[in-house]
Amino acid sequence: LLELSRCYKLSLDTGWDVPPGVLHAPGSLCTYEPQVASDVYAMYQSVLYGGQCVPGDLLWKDTPAEKKNNFDYLIEVMDWELNIDSEFHKNRFMAPKPVADMDAMLEDGYVEEWICYKCKDVCAKRLTILPGRSVIIKDSAAYGVIMLQGHGRFGVWDIETPVLIRYGQLTRDEYFVTEAAAKKGVAIKNDSSTEPVVMLKHFAENPDLSYIS
């Protein structure tokens, strides 16, 4: 199967839209994956690189009891047309896309980019606040925030990216913004004079996706 599969080299700062039913494998880079709750698991590979054998029960992990050991069913689970799409790179590859004119954003003290945008059910942006700057960011939908770098203020809350989290400790690196607050705009301040504040913002449905080509 691996010998017949088309492979793509992972590139830093880019991503892929992988719909249900598409065979894929983890790569050598840490990935950020907004997922819908219906995701299931089936390992179609029996031997990993380096000779590590995969237990057979992982092949049938989320299979209905009456379908176990039915290999025809495993083939039916796959979306065959998506798997053999000759334009898979064109249709599924995602490089970051600025949400507005880059020069205008930099002048205002920030850079915001779409990083997941080819699925209508989930999407994501990366927001960077330049050192020492304060901005107000508006969105059309509720979202969650994960901090990647820096420290400052997020609305009325402190934000900081932890270097080490010990068991039981609270952190200031994850927040949720309601739809009303997102539409009104969130004031974000970077308290560092040298380091950017960087965060990932993950959404469910977002009407702003209709503007992405």
Secondary structure as GFF3:
##gff-version 3
##sequence-region A 1 213
A	DSSP	beta_strand	15	16	.	.	.	ID=ss1
A	DSSP	three_ten_helix	56	58	.	.	.	ID=ss2
A	DSSP	three_ten_helix	65	67	.	.	.	ID=ss3
A	DSSP	alpha_helix	71	77	.	.	.	ID=ss4
A	DSSP	alpha_helix	80	83	.	.	.	ID=ss5
A	DSSP	alpha_helix	88	92	.	.	.	ID=ss6
A	DSSP	beta_strand	93	94	.	.	.	ID=ss7
A	DSSP	beta_strand	97	98	.	.	.	ID=ss8
A	DSSP	alpha_helix	102	108	.	.	.	ID=ss9
A	DSSP	beta_strand	110	116	.	.	.	ID=ss10
A	DSSP	beta_strand	123	129	.	.	.	ID=ss11
A	DSSP	beta_strand	134	137	.	.	.	ID=ss12
A	DSSP	beta_strand	143	149	.	.	.	ID=ss13
A	DSSP	beta_strand	151	154	.	.	.	ID=ss14
A	DSSP	beta_strand	157	160	.	.	.	ID=ss15
A	DSSP	beta_strand	174	177	.	.	.	ID=ss16
A	DSSP	alpha_helix	179	184	.	.	.	ID=ss17
A	DSSP	beta_strand	186	190	.	.	.	ID=ss18
A	DSSP	beta_strand	197	203	.	.	.	ID=ss19
A	DSSP	three_ten_helix	207	211	.	.	.	ID=ss20
###
